[in-house]
Amino acid sequence: MKIRRRTGNRRESARDRIIATAAELFHNNGYNATGIDQILKAAGATKGSFHHHFGSKKEIALAVIKEIVAPKFNRRMVEPVADAPKPLDAIRQVIRNLRTQGSTDDLLTGCPINNLSSELALQDRQIQSSLSALLDRWQNEWAKALRSQSDLEMQTGFKSARQLALYVVAAMEGAQAMAKAQQSREPLDAVCKHLETTLKRSHD
Amino acid sequence: MKIRRRTGNRRESARDRIIATAAELFHNNGYNATGIDQILKAAGATKGSFHHHFGSKKEIALAVIKEIVAPKFNRRMVEPVADAPKPLDAIRQVIRNLRTQGSTDDLLTGCPINNLSSELALQDRQIQSSLSALLDRWQNEWAKALRSQSDLEMQTGFKSARQLALYVVAAMEGAQAMAKAQQSREPLDAVCKHLETTLKRSHD
């Protein structure tokens, strides 16, 4: 993610600017590597507005997850599938979008949920559980969608739609982690294309 | 990983104690959350020995990768496959070991390569490339092993053994990341069992 110059947008509140800036800095540099002063400077916000809106960096992180990461994640991964007349087609399209939308730069920065979770899951139970809830929802909604495809489990060798959903989600997360680790699109392309083919084949 | 009391082992050099302790602290708490003083205290080492052996925390991290992460990784993931008379059986066994060996606690702390990479891949090119080299080797050795199984690509729907290897590695990394994020073995079990079944079915 690129850090946009947010100070120019006067209609955005200081609180919004702090959260949006923190989301980008946490994603690009990590939570522990990002200081509060750095967030405030990049957001064009004062120490006073930080203390007015937040009690700690952790509170900023919880707001980032709730107000930036979760809505974007739901919009991209969950809602297109939950509301789809053909849920399996929708899943394939979401996987395809992950691979084809966004710049290569974006594809090499990792998944925002996994970036935060990898650093903080063992450190902070509250952050861990708010991130875990997003993954739960992803797995549950996709399991529901896959369940609607009655012959899918058997064709793909899974015992249940839930097992298949866990698997697809893990593969997508792993693909993004590998792409970041290796600074290469190749693992992401390989995984997504295979998932698209597998789910298509079962579908036909 | 649990931090063992290392100060009691007098035969270990201060340098070894620093690296072993740092490996555990980086894995459990993260690189940026771990301070040099904290490493030295837990290792029972002095500031003098740190300055004697290392110039910076980054140099400790590079030593951790080279002397702790890489040998353990090669021993678990690469050597059993590279040296195996039946490489595909060996891959299945490695995947099975990931799922069945080690305590549940260990399974929920994530992959040491991915933990470091997720936090540092975008921050430090040298650390990124030393971690990426491990993943390259994993993918390459497994691709070679899978290539020895001539009908495997077709049966699993992959165009090449390399694509299949990228996929299997990504799924395993994603499974460990999900297990850590959700503090649950379920995704790890689902992914590993499916990979074992897929590779067995193709093999028979």
Interface residues (C-beta under 8 A of the other chain):
Chain A: N28 N29 G30 N32 A33 T109 G110 I113 N114 N115 S117 S118 E119 L120 A121 L122 Q123 Q128 L131 S132 L135 D136 Q139 G157 F158 Q163 L166 Y167 V169 A170 A171 M172 E173 G174 A175 A177 M178 K180 A181 Q182 Q183 E186 P187 A190 V191 H194 T197 T198 R201
Chain B: N28 N29 G30 N32 A33 T109 G110 I113 N114 N115 S117 S118 E119 L120 A121 L122 Q123 Q128 L131 S132 L135 D136 G157 F158 Q163 L166 Y167 V169 A170 A171 M172 E173 G174 A175 A177 M178 K180 A181 Q182 Q183 E186 P187 A190 V191 H194 T197 T198 R201
